[in-house]
């Protein structure tokens, strides 16, 4: 399939020469005007993008089209792409996006069937002057009902299409002994200060800290597990974790397929420099999970569900039998960085007593009484709290009804983030370092695989239509049989290699953290 991309301007001789050299692609002079937008994938119509994002390639989904011409333009500057896939070059796109910053790129699609051309309604791509962090990282994993060992932690440059593996789980897995890596996290978007956890074979928490790698064992007689879900303090060498007794069950007649639940969970605080663990919360009747620091480092947010056992069956089995009863609320604790002491917990958002029709809950597609709020994430300016709301449970990435919700921490006003949500799963969200962008995992494309979507959020908390992570080949996600989990923004790339991480996991005995009681 032919493809040509070029940018033209009446004010540039060099670019005009390029135009003359690129033969075979031109806008049709004769065509029929259609009333509808073109069917394209990904859907980039009326999205807002950062000025430094990679080119928004897309493909025409008109199944009867034989050929197409796409024109991206801003004023007198334009890019022309020929073929059913519009794939602008990186250099051309940067010039056009830079010129359009603060305005729009207009996109016109012409499709040919036989000898006849059709021009579809043009659409706009809004180019924000707000830039985005240059990198993201995520876990790529097959559906867990297929396999969980064949997975990687990857990093991707948002300014182009470069993607590379950071951690390759299969380097530490054998036929007899498997491994699972998860939950990467960074201190203030810094790729030089990161951590992830490995379970089973060669298990431990790997911490990269200013050029040094080490493996740590946080499990002791006073904790129910090693650190699982992390939150690195914005300035201090401290990481808050939840410790979790997690298991999963598989549905046979439920659209959600899988339920992941905790039979127990607590909060701990880990000192990176002292290799020391202290308890934060360890109430046996509370399932505390998903800690997250406010940007000033003086408040710790988390979610917790009250659950009292009443049967004699194993705890994990009872949680699954009563799964629909497990509802998480959002809490926070003040933190004194000088004394490292936490205050008492404070309710932030009570989800377990909410019902449909209250605060716009009809958007959640549920008529149940009592809901569950998870994954609190505070914007870098400290004003907004973004979280996931579902019917029950803590692992909403598998819940098709899960939506993103936004709370204004100044006023307490809370609403469904309708501009961003879809009829399917939204979860695993994070804020960019300037607070103007969010990235999250969504199943809106096909209902099965999560894909990263990015949306602009203005200073007043209004969101834009999300756009799917751009790829060089716009059909890439149609063919990728893996999900993106936990997309996180980064200020740069991680420089350690997969083999270096594997060498630490396989070659180092995990340094056992000391345990001290909280003050």
N, C-alpha and C positions, 0 to 999 in steps of 0.2 A: 504494500500500500504506500503510495507516495506521501511525502510530508515535506512541506517547505515552511519556514518561518522567517520573517524579516520585519524590520521596523523602518518606516519612512518618515521623512520630515522635509518640508520645502526649504528648510534653512540649513540643511547639511548636505554638502556635496558628496562626502564619502558615503553617507547612507543612501543618497540618491543613486550612486553608482551600484551599490548593493542591490537596490530595487531593480535596476536594469539587468543585473546579472542573474536574478532569480526568475527564470522563465517558467511558464506552465501554470502559475497560480494567479488568478485575478478574480475580482468580484464580477459575477454575471451581470451583463447589461440588461438581459430580458428575464423576467421571473414573475411568478404569481405570488402575491402577498398573502400570507396566512394570518389568521386572527389569533392563533395560540403561540405560546412559547415553545421552543423546541424541546423534545424529550432528550435530556442529556444526563450522563452519569460521569462523575458526581454532580449533584444539583448545586450549581454555583450561582444561580439567579438571585440577585438582590442580597448577596452576602456582603459583610464588612470584613476586610482583610487588613493585616498589618502591612506597612509599606515594604518590609524586608522579607516577606514570605516567598517561598519558591513558586515558580509559575503554576497557575491553576490550569492544568491540562484536563480535558474532558473528552468524552466520546459521544457521538451521536447514537441514540438508541432507537432511531427510526429504522425498523427492520427492513423496510423496502427501499431504503436509500442506496444508490449506487456510488455516490461520491458527495463531497461536501466542501465548502469553503467557509472558513470562520475568520471574521475580522474583529480584533480587539483594537479599540481606538480611544484616544483622548485628544480632542481638537484635531490638529493636522498630523499627529503622530499615530501610527498604526502598526499592527502586526497582522500579517495574513498567514493562515495555516491551511494547507490543502489536505484532503483526506477525511475519513470518518473519525479520525482522532486528531483533535487540536492539541498540539504539543509545542508551545512557544519555547524558543531557546532561552537559556538563563540570562545571557547578556541583553537580549532584546527585551525580555520581561522586566529586568531591573531598570532599564531606561524608561520604559512606558510607565511602570508603577511609580517611579520617582517623579515623573512629570505629572501623574494623576494624583499624587499625595494630597489629601484634603478634598479631593473630588471623586470623579467616577471614571472607570473604564467601561466603555460601552461595548457590548458583545453582540455581533450580528451573525446569524447562522443561515447559510444558504445550502440547501440539499438538492441533489439531482436524482431524479428517477427517469431512466431512459434519456430522452433529449430535453426534458422539462425541468426547470429550476423553480424551487420554492424558497421564498425568504420568510423566515419566522419572525415573530415579534422580537425586537431586540430587548436585552436586559442589561442591568447595570451591576458592576462589581464596585462597591464603595471602598476606596483606599484610605485607610486611617493613617494619620501621621504618627499614631502611637505604634512604636515598634514592639516586637515580641522577642523574648529570650531566644538565643540562637540555637539551643538544643533542647530536646526532650529525651527521656528514656522511658522504657516500658518493658514489661514481660510479654513475650510471645509464647502462647501456650495453646496446644490443641484442646478441644473439649475434654474435660476430665473424665468423661465416661468412655473416652478412647484411650488416652494415655496422659500421664502427667510428668514423665521423666524427660521426654523430648521437648525441652523448652530452653529458652535463652533470655537473658536480659540484654536488650539492645539499646543503642543510642542513635538518634537521628538528628541531622542538622536541618532546621526548619528553613534555612535560607537557600538550601538546594535540596537534592534528593539523597545525599550521602547517608547511608545507614551502615552500622557495623555492630558486631556482637561484642558486648562487654564481658558477659559471663555465659559460658556454655555448660549447661548442666550435665551433658553427656560425657564431659571430660572426667567427671567423678562418679559416674554410674557404671555398673557392670551388670552382666546378665543376672547375677545372683543378688547383687546389692544395689538398690536404686538410691537416687537422691532427688531432692526438690529444692530449688532456690526461689526465694520470694522476698517481697517487701524491701525494695531498695529505697533509700531515703538520703537526703542531703542536708547539710547545714547551710541555710540561706542560699540555696541554689548552687553551692560551691562543689564542683566535681572532684575537688581534692579532699573533701571531707564527706565521705559516703559510707554507707553500711548496707549489707544485705544478710539474710539468714539462710543457712543450708540445713535441711533436715535429713535424718537417716544417715546414709553412708557418708563418712567424713564430715559429720554435722558440726555446726557451730555458727556463730555470728562473725562475719568478716567485716573488719573496720579498716577503712583507708583514711589515714589522718596525716595530712601534710607530707605525702611521699612515702609513708610507711604503711605496710600491711600486717595485720595480725588477726588471729582467730581466737575468739573468746567463748567461754562456756558460762552462761549466766544462771544455769539451773543449779539450785541447791535445795536443801531440805525445807526451806521456808518459802519457796516459790513453786507454783504448779507446773511451770515450764520455763524454758529459756525465753528471752524476749522475742516477741512475734511481730506485732504491729508497732512500728517506731514513729517517734517524732523528735527530731533533733532540735535542741534549744537554739534560738536564733544567734546567741552570742557565746554562751558558756559551753564547756566541754561535757555536756550532759545530754542524754537521750532518754526520753520517757518511752516506756513500752507497755503494752498489755501483754500479760502472760495468759495463754489460752489452752484449754483442753478441748481441741477442735476435732470434729468428725463430720462425715457427710453421709447422706442417704440418697437413694435414687428413686424418683417417682416413676410409677408405671402409667398413671392416668392423669398426670398434672402437667400443664403446659410449661411449668418452671423447671421440669426435668430433675433438678438437683436441689437439695437443701443442705446448706452448711451451717452448723450450729456449734455453740460452745456449751459444754457441760459445766465449765467453771472458767472464770477469767478474773484477773486482778490487774492492778497498775503497779509498776515499779519504776525507779529512777536509776539510771546507770551513769556512773562517772567514768568517762573515757580515759582520763589521765590516771586516776587512782585504781581503775579496774575494780570498782566497788558498786554493789547493788543495795538499794534500800527500798522498802515497801512504801507505796503511796496510798493504795486502797486494797484491802483484802477481806472484804465482807463476804462471807460464804453465801449469803442470800442475794448478792448483787453480782451481775455479770458486767464488769467494767471493760470497756474496749475502745479502740481507735483514739488514742490521745492525740492532741494537736495543740501547739503553743500559739498564743497570741503573738503578734509581731514584736511587742515590747518585751516578751519573755517573762512577764509578770503574772500571766494567767494560763492555766492548762485547761483546755476543753476536752471533753470525752463524752461517750455515751454509756449508759448503764441501764440494765433491765433488772427489775426485782423478780426473783424466782425462788419460791420455797418448795423444796421437795416434799412429796406426800406419799410416795410409793417406795417399795423395797427393791424394785428392779434397778439395774445399773443406771447411773446418772445420765450417761449419754443417751440411752434408750428412752428414759423418761422425757428428756428434753425434746426428742423427736416426736414422741407420742403427743406431747403437748406444745408442739412447735407454734401453733397459731396463737398461743397465750403469751409468747415471749415478745414483749414490746419494750423497745429502748427509748429512753428520754435523753435529752442533752443536758449536761452539767458542766460546771467549771469550778476550778479552785484557784484562789490567789496563790502566788508564789513569791517568796522573798529571796532574791538572788544572793543577798549577803549571808543569810542564815540557812538558805536552802530548805526552808520550812514552807509547808503548804497549809492554807487555811481550810476551813470546812467546805464541803461541797455546796454549791448553789444551783438551783434549777434554772436552766436557760430556756428550754422549750419542752413542754410536757406534751408528748405525742400520744401516750397510752390512753388518754381519756378523750381524744378527739374523735369526731364522727363525720360522716359524709355531709357535705353541704356547709360545713363550718370553715371559714377562711378560704373558701374556694376549693375545698377538698373534693368536689365533684370531678376535678381534673385528674384525680388519682385513680379514677375508674374503679371505685370500690364503694360498697355500702356497709362495710364492717364498722363496728364501733371499737375504737382503740387502734392506734397505728404505731409505727416504729420509726424512729429517727436515728440515723447513723452518719458516720464520716463527717464530723464538723470540720470546716476549713475556714479560717478567718482571712479576709483580704489584707494585703500588706499595709493598707492605711488604717487597719483596725476597725473599719466601719461596718463591714458586711460579714455575715456568717452564712456560708453555703453548705448545705447538707442534703442527704438523700432521705426521702420519706417513702416507706413501703407499708404493706399491711402488717407485717410481723417480721421478726428475726433480725439478724445482724449482717447477713451476706446478700445484700440487695442486688449485686451484679447478676444474680440468677433469677431475680424477680421481674417479670415483664411489666408489672404495674409501677415499678420504682421511678420516681421523678426527682428532679432537683428543686430544692426550696431555698429561698433567700430571706434572711432576717437582717433588718437594719438594727445594729446594736445600739445606735443612739436613741431610737424611738421604740424599739421592740417590735415594730411592725413586721409581720412575717407573711410571705405569700408564695404561692407556687410560681416557679420561674418559667412561666408559660411561653415566653419568647424563645426559650432554649429547649424546652421539653418536646417529646414526640409521643406517639402512642405506644412506644416500647421502652425498654430499659435505659435509664440514665444513671450513672454512678461513677465512682473512682475519679473524682474531680480534683483539680488543683488550680491555684492562681499563678499568673505570671508575676515576675518580680516587681513590675510597675503597677500591678493591680488592674490593668486594663483588659486582660484576656483571661479566659478560663479554658482549660482543656479537660475533656471527660470521655469516658467510654460509653458508647451507645450501641444498642442492637437495632436501631431504626432501619438499617439498610436491608436486612433479611430476617431479623428475629432470632438468629442463631449466633452469629459471631459479633463480638464487640469491635468497633472501629473508633479511632480517636476523632473527636470533633472539637473545633475551636470556635469560640464566640467572643465578641467584644462586649465589655461591660463599661458603661460610662460612669462618671463621677457620682451620678444619682442612682446607680444600681439598675439601669435599664440595659437589657441584653439585646444583642443582634441575632439574626438568623445564623445558626451555626454552620460551619463548612467543614467538610471531611478533609482529613490530612491529605495534602496534595501528593501525588505520585507521578513519576516520569511517564509511566504507562497508566493511563486513567482506568484501565480495566484490571489493574493489579489486585484490587481488593475483591473483585468478583472471583478470583482464582485462589486467593490465599485462604487456606483452611485452618487458620489459627486466629486466636483472639488477642487483642491488646489489653493488658491489665495494668492498672496503676500508672497512667502517664504522668510524668513529673517534669516540670521545667528545670533547665540547668543553664548556668551562665557560660558554660563551655563544655568540652568533651572530656570524658574520663580517659586518662592516658595509660592506665594499666591494661595489660593484654588479658585475654581469656586464659592463657596458659599461666600467667602470673597468679591470677586468682585461684586457678586449679591447683597450682603448686602449694599455695598457702593452705588450701583446704586439705590436700592429701599429705602434705609434708610436715605440718605443724600440729603439735598437740595443743588442743584448745586451752588457753590460760583460764583457769577457773577463777571467776570473780569472787571476791570476798563479800560477805553479807553483813550489813549492819542494820539495826532497828532504826526506823524513822524517828526523828526527834520530836 
